[in-house]
Amino acid sequence: MSQSYEIMALDAAMATDAAQHSARSLRVDLDLTELKSDSRVGILRLARDLVTPPKGFIWKDSKGRASLLANGDDPLDQFMTAAILVAGQEYAALLPPITHDGQAVVSAQLSPDGLTLLTLGKDFTARLWDARTAQPIAILRRGNERVVNCGVSPDGRTAFTDDQTSIARFWDVPSGRFRAAIEIRPNRYVGSESAPAEVVNGSASYVVKLGDSRLLTKRCVNANRDENVIVDYKWEGPVELWDATSGRLVTRLDAPGHDIRAFQMVEGGQWVTTSKGNTVLVFSAEDGKLAARLKLPDGERLNSVAASPSGRKLATVVYAVNDNNSPYRIHIWDTGTWRIDSTQPATLGSAAVKYWTEELMGQDAGPEGLAGLNAIGHIYRLGQPVSSLDISGHTCLPLMPEGDFLLVDDGIIDSKTGDRLVPPTGKRFHPMLSRFAADGRFVVTKNSVMDVRTEKAFPIDEWPGFDYRCVPGFGFDATIGTELRLFPTAALKDIPAELLELWAQVAVRGELSSDGQFVKWNEQTWDQKRQKLAVATAPIQGLPFPGYVATDKLHWLRLQFDEAKTDQDKLRIARDLLQRSELAGDRIESARWKSEVSRLARQPAKLRW
């Protein structure tokens, strides 16, 4: 009788706890809806609900054994922590802002392993940083040279820099140790005299291309402008291939009739291609020797070239001048025989193609976005027969290494059949989604983060320049334009709820009223809360939480500047920020606000009626 009573009591307790958990889950869904419409309120509601969880939650495992979840072990708590951390960094990043001694950063690139960040600044220097701490590693510059271009190799072991005199240098990653330099070349960059920004946004990616062991360089000699905006470039030789280990010249590739603009190092860096008339020229990147002349059928004009990961296949997108019905085609070449294996219509016309596997290829519908996520309009699976799949308007992430499934904006597609996978009854996500979770739990897309454990998702803004990496044992780090963000999924259960709520309040500069409305703090109240946050013990060694905002005395006023509606108000706040940063001896903030004051003071006054 006693044992039967205990079983009944346990079942009753589990039913009660399950009901509490279900109700809390629904509240979280409402909080997430608020997060979309008013992110400050959504963040604070999530933080408030995280601080006041049910007293306990009893659950059964797959064998029916019951247990009580300890603090932090509830997957829903961890999901809420993740949403607060990611959304809160829209207001206050965990890491301090990266600048070049106060000068703005114009480009930032994460290494493939996500541990190192390479930046190019308006001060004409390139720098390496620890991506987990934002601590500087090295300045990649010799003497007083003015660096206007830089990049990281696909294998992440090499960085290159190129200066205004067009001396390219190679550096070890992550140490920043100088390795080698090439010989001087005439200036290859248009617009580099005033600032590297125009180079980064213009000709840079075409002037230099770095593979794992080779650097391809050519020369931009002029830029066509439309109302001072560059719309096109003019190119001429020389085109050179350099060894990234020693800096020696491997060979010069240009010759009469070669299309200088079309020279490119295709995926994997095994081949360099260009065209001469309707013939595609393929060079070995190892020694620079001509490997093949791919004669296109009469009446066809080359648009682009791509290589498979192994380099055993080349795809050429061509335009057939005399075919009015299906003028764009894709030829697949076997690099063993240098013959066409197959040909098919190019659904998106002249758009470039990208190989993911030896058999799976996508045709771009827009610029590259997330790491591995591209704006794709069409998918081609090569073989017998060739199949294609229209996914216009979606970003696409293939499930590697086979690419059998594709994650698109609204679900998962079987790339072999084109069928969309339907979640089981009562489930929000298909079980296949878990295979896309780089850290084993969270799936990042361009507009949301999905949790396969709780089957919930929280929104993220479609950030410009969003690029992320999964770091094993940590989670994710990302660049949002030139800012660093952290998503420490491995530490979610160890961040105290009360400390996270305080961090969220300091980040958004306010709290919720009793009726759930946002109440903004004045600066004095905010600073008192910030000081309380600053003296809190960091809960996790190696994780910068509560982060930079805890010691950032200018955060409140800086957000006031961002929210100011008029240039007059911005100028007034910028002068205040300049004065405060100078009194604090903060030369980096002083340089930033001195520049802002100068810019705003030059703005013509607007008439007020």
N, C-alpha and C positions, 0 to 999 in steps of 0.2 A: 504493500500500500504506500509506504514511504517513497519507494523508488518511482512508482507511478505518479505520485504527487510532484516529485522533483521534475519529472519529464514534462508534466502539464505546466508547471510554473515556468520552466525554461521556455517552452513553446509560447506561453503568454508573453514573457518578457521579450522574446524575439519578435513577436507580432507587433508589440508596442514600439520597440526600437525601429522595426522596419517601417512602421507608419511615420514615426518621427523623421526617419531618414528620407522617406519619400516626400514628406512635406518640405523638408529642407532643400531637397533637390529641386522642387518646384520654385522655391524662393530664389535659388541660384539662377534658374532660368529667367526669372523676372529681372534679377540684377543684370544679367547679360544683355537683356533687351534694353535696359537703361544705359548700359555701357555703350551701345550703339548711338543712342540719341543724345546723351549727356555723359561724356566719359568721366567727368569728375564725380558726379553722383553715383555712377555705376561702380567706380573703383571703391568709393567709400562705403557703399552698401555691401559689396562683397567683403570688404575688410571687417565691417561690423558683424556680418553674419558668420564670418570665420572666427571671431572672438567669442561668440556665444553659440557653440555647438551643442548638440544633445550630450547628456552626461556620459553616455556610453553607447556603443553600437555592437550588438551581438550578431555575429554572422556565422553561416555554415560554409565549410569548404566543400569540395566536390564529393567528399566521402561522408558528408553529413555531420562532421565534427564541429561543434560550436566553440567560439572563442570571442573574447572581448578585445576590440581594437584599442591599442594604446594610443596616446596622444601623438598626432602626426601621421599615424598609419592609415587613416581613412583616405582612400583615393579621392573623395570629393574635396576634402580639405586641401590636398595637394593640388588639385585642379584649380581651386579658388586662389591659392597662393600663386600659382603660375599666372593666372589672369591678372592679378593685382600687380605682380612684378613687371609683366610685359607692358600692360597699359600704363602703369605709373611712370615708366621710363619715357613716355611722351612728354612728361613734365619735368622729370629729374632723372637723368641717366645715373647709373651706379658708378660709372667711371668719370673722371674729370674730362672736360673737353680737350681734344687734341688740337694744338696749334703749333706753329713753328715760331716759338718765342713771341707769341702775340700775332704773328702773321697768319692769314687764313690758309687752310688746307684746300687745295683745288681738286685733288683726287685721292682716293684711298682704295687699297686692294688687299684683301685677306689672302694669306698663303693657303694652299690647298688643305693643310691640316688644321687651319683655323687658329694657330698659335701665334702668328706673327702678322703685323700690319705694316704695309708699305705706303707711305704718303708722299705727295708732292705738294710743296707749298709756294705761296706767292713770293717767298723769300729766295726762290731759285735753289732750294735744297730738296733732296729726297731723304727720308728718314725711316728707320725701322723701329717698331714699337712692340712690346709684349701685349698681345691682344687681350689677355686676361686681366692685366693691371693698368694698362695705358702708360707703363713706364718706358722711357726711351731706351733703345738699345744702341743705336749708332746713327750718325749723320753720314750719308753716302755722298761724299764730295771730297775732291782733292783741291787743296788751296782755296782760291776764291772763284773757282769756276761756277757758272750759272747753269744749273740743271733745269732742263725744260721738258724732260720725258723720263719715264721709268716704268718698270714692270717686273713681274715675277714669272718664272718659268712654270710650265705645266706640272713639273715634278716638285716644285716648291723649294728647290735647292739653290737656285740662282736668282739674283736680282740684277737688272741692268739699269744704268743711268746714261743719259745722253745730254751733253751740255751745248751751249750756243755755238761753240766752235766745232761741234759734232765729233767729239771724242766720246765714244761709248766705253763704259767701264763695267766690269762684272764683279759682283760681290757675293760672298757666301751668305746664305740664309740658314739659320736665324742670327748668326753671330755678327753679320755686317762687316766681316773681314774682307779687305780689298784683295781681289784675285788677279785681275789682269785688265789691260786697256788695249783698245785697237788704235791704229794710227789715225792721225787727224784727217778729217774730211771737210770739204767746204760746207758752210751752214746748210742744213737740210730742212730747216723749219721756217715757214712763213708766219710772221706775227710773234716771234719769240723775243723780240727786242724789249717789249714793254712788260710782258708778264707771261708766265707759262700757261695761264688759263686758256687762252685762245688755242694754244697748241694742243692741250688736253682735249678740248672740245672740237678740234678740227682735224689736223693732219697727222697727229702723233701716231695713232694706231696704224696708219698706212706707211709712215716713214720707216718704222722699226717693228719687227716681229720677232719675239724670242721663243725658241723651242727649248727642249731640255738641254741641248748641247750646241745649238747653232743660233746665230743672230742674222736676220735678213734685213738689209738696209737699202733704201732708195732715196731719191731726192725730190722734194717739193720745191718748185721754182717760182710759182706764182699762184695767186688766189683770186678767183673771180668773185666780186662782191655785188650784192644787191642791197642798197641802202645800208652799207657798212656791215652787212651780214655775209659771211662766206658761204657761197652756194656751190662752189666747185673749185678743184685744184688742178694745176698743170704739173706734169711730171717729166723728168728726164733722167738719164743715167748719171753716174754709174749706179748699178745694182750689185751689191756685194754680199757675200756669204762669209761670216766670221765664225771662228771657233770660240765658244763661250768659256772654255777652260784656259786657253793660253792667250786669246786675243788675236791670234794670227789670222791673216786673210786666207780663206780657203780658196776662193775664186771670185772672179767677176763674171756676172751672168748676162748682162745686157749685150745686145748686138743689134746691128741694123735690122729693122723690121719687127723687133720684139716689142710687145705692148708693155711699156714701163708700168703703167697704172695697174695692169692685171697681175703683176708679180705678187705671189702670196706663198706663205708657208702653210700647207694644209694640215688638218688635224693630225696630231701625233708628231709633227715635225719631221716626218720621214721624207716627204717630197716637197719640192718647190715647183710651182706651175706658173705659166703665163701663156700667151697666145701669139701666133704669127699668122695673120690672115685667118683662115678657118682651120688651122692646125693648132692643137694644144701641145705645148712643149712641157715635158716633165723632166725635172732635174733631180738627181739624188742629193739630199741634204748632207749626206756623209762626205762626199768628195766634190760635189758641184757639177758632176759630169751629166751630160744629156742622157737620160735613160730611155726616153721614147718620144716619138712624134705621133700624136693621135690625130689622124686626119678625119675631120668631121665630114659627113655626107655633104654633097654639093648643095648650096643654098642655105646652109645652116651657119648661125653666128653664135659664138660662145658667150654665155652670161656669167656662169660661176662654176667653180670646181670644189668638190669635197672628197675627203678620203675616209675610208673605214678605219676603225681603231687599230687594226693590224697592219693597215697600209696595203692590204692585198686587193682592195677594190677602190676605184675612183668613180665618182659620179659627176657627169658634166650636164649642166642645165643649158639648153641651147634654144635658139629661136630659128624656126624654119620659115624663111622669107616668103616662100611661095605656097604655104599651106594656110588657107584662111579658116579652116575648121578647127585644127588643133596645132597651132604654130609652135607652142612650147613643149619641149620633150626633155626627158632625162635618160641619158645613156649610162649604163653601168659597164665599166671596163674591168677586165681581169688584168692585174699588173704582172701576172706571170707570163701571159701570152700577148698582152697589150691589144686585146681584141674586145669588141663589144659583146657582153654576155646577154644583155637584155635592153629593151627600150620601152618607155611608157610615156603617156602624156603627163606633162607637168601641170597639175590642176591650178596652181597659183601663179602661173606664168613664169616671170623671170626671177621670182623670189629664190633666195639661196636655200640649199638643202643642208642638213646636218645629220651625220651618222651617229646613232647611239650604240648599235651593235653591228655585227657583220650583215645582219638581215633586216634591221629596223632603221628607218630613216624618216626624218620629219622635214617639212618645208615651212620655212619661217613665214609668219604672218605679221611680224613686228619685231621690235628690238628685244634683245635678251634681257630677261628679268632676273628672277631668283636663280641661285646656283642650281643648275640642272633643270630649272623651270623656264621654258621658252614660250613666247607667244607663237603658237603653232597653228597653222591652218589645215595641214593635211599630213597624214601618216602613210608611209609606204612600207609594206613588208615584202621584201624581195624573195624570190624563189619561184617555184612552179606551182600554180601560177602566181604572178605578182598581184598582191591585193593592196587596196588603198582605202583610207578612212578619212572622212571629212569631219574635222573638229574645229571648224572656224570659230574664232572668238574666244578660244580657251587657251590657258596655259597648260603645259603637259609635262609630267614627270614620269619617265619610264621606270619600271621595276627592274633593276639590274640584278644579275648580269645578262639575263636572257631577253629582257624587254617584253615578256609575254603579256604584261598588264600595264595599263597607262592610267595614271591619276590625273584627271582633268577637273575643271572647276566644280562640276556638279556630280562627280562620282568616279567610278572605276570602270575601265573598258578593257575587254579582252582584245589584245591587238591582233590575234589570229582570226577571230570571228567578227570583230566589231560589236559584239554584244556588250551591253552595260550590265554590270553585276548588281542584282537586286538584293538589298539587305534582307535577312530572314525576318519573319513576322515578329513584331515587337522590338526589333532592333533598329537603331538609327544608322549604324555603319555596317558595311559588309566585313566579315572576318578578314578578308584579304587586305583591308586597310592597315592592319598591324604590320604587314611586311614592308610598308612604306615608311614606318617610324624608324628614323635613323638611330634614335637613342633607345628604341624598344617600346616607346610609349606615345610620344608626341609626333604629329605630322604637321609640318609647316607648309602653308601655301601662300599665295600672294595676298590673300585677304582674311585668312583665319588660321588658328592653331587648333588642331583636332586631337582630343585625348581618347585613345582607344580603350582605356580602362573604364572611364566613366561614361563614354559615348556622349561627351559634350564638346562644344567648341566655343572659343571666344574670338571676337573679331579683332583684326589688326588693320590699320590704315594701309592702303595700297601705296606704300612708301616709294618715292623715287629712288632709284639706285639701290634697292634692297638686295643684299647679297648675304647669305648665311653659310655657316659651316657647322657640322656636328663634331664636337670634341669628346671622344670617349672618356667616360668617367666624370664628365662635367655637365654636358648639355649642349647648348648652342651659343655661338657668338655671331654677331651680324654687323654689317655696316649699313647705315641708313644715310645715303649720300656720303658724307665724310665723318659721321658720328659712329661711335662704337656702342653696341648694346649687348647685354648679356642675358641669357635665359638658362639659369643653372638648374636644370631638371633633376640632377642627382641630389640636390640639397633641399628640395622642396619640403620634405618632412621635418627638417631641422631648423626652419626659420620660425621663431615664436610668433604667434598670431598677434599678440599685443604690440610687439615691436614693429611688425609689418603694418598694422593699422596706423601707428604713429608716423612711420615713414611715409605712408600714403597721404596722411593729412598734411605733413610738412611739404610733400611734393606738390600737392594741388593748392596749398595755402588756405586750408579751411577744414570744416567739419560738417556733419549732418545735424540739422535741428531735430527736435523730437518728432516732427511730422515728415522727416525725410528730405527736407530741402537743404540745398547747399548754402552754408554760411561762410562767407569769406572772412579770414582773419585780417586785422590790421597788422602792420609790420611789427609792432611791439609784441603782440600776442604770438605772431608767427615765430619771432626770434626766440621767445621763451621756450616754445615747443622744439625748435631746432636745437637749442642748447641741451634740452633733455635727451634728444636723440643722439647728440654728439657724445654724451658721457655713457651711453649704453654700451655694454660689452658686445663686441662682434660675435655672433653665435657660431660662426663657422670659419675655421682657419683657412685662409687662401681665397675666401669669397669677399669681395668688397661690398659688404652689406653691414650697416645701412647706407654705405656709399658716400659719394662726394657731397650730396646735398646737406649732410650732417655738419659739415664744416664750411659750407658755401654761404657766407654772410650776405652775398649779393643776389641770391636766388630770388627772393621776393621782389626786389626792385627790377631785376632783369626780366621777369615775367610781366611786370608792369610795362616795361618798354615794349615787349612783344605785343601786348594787348592795346597799346596806345593807338588811337584812331587817326591822329593828325601828325604831320611832320613837326609842328611846333611843340606838341606834347612829347614826341620822341626826342627832339633836341633837348628839351628841358630835363628829361629823365637821363639821357645820355651824359649830359654835363654833370649831373649828380653822381652817376656811376663812375665817371672819370675821376671826380674829386675823391670819392671814397676809395677807389682802387689805388690812387696815388698816395693817399694818407696811409693805406695799409702796406705800401711798398710792393704791390702786386704788379710787376712790370708787364706781365702777359695780359692781364685785364686792362691795364692802363693803355697798352698799345691798341687793343681792340676798340676801346671807347674813344680814344683820341682820333682814331680813324673814322668812327661813326659821327663824332661831333663835327669833324671837318667835312664829311660828306653831307650831313644834314644842313650845315651852315651855308653850303653852296647852293642848296635847293632854293629856287625862286619862291617867294612868299605867295601863297594862294589867297585870292580875294574872298572875303566873307561877306555875304549879303544879309 
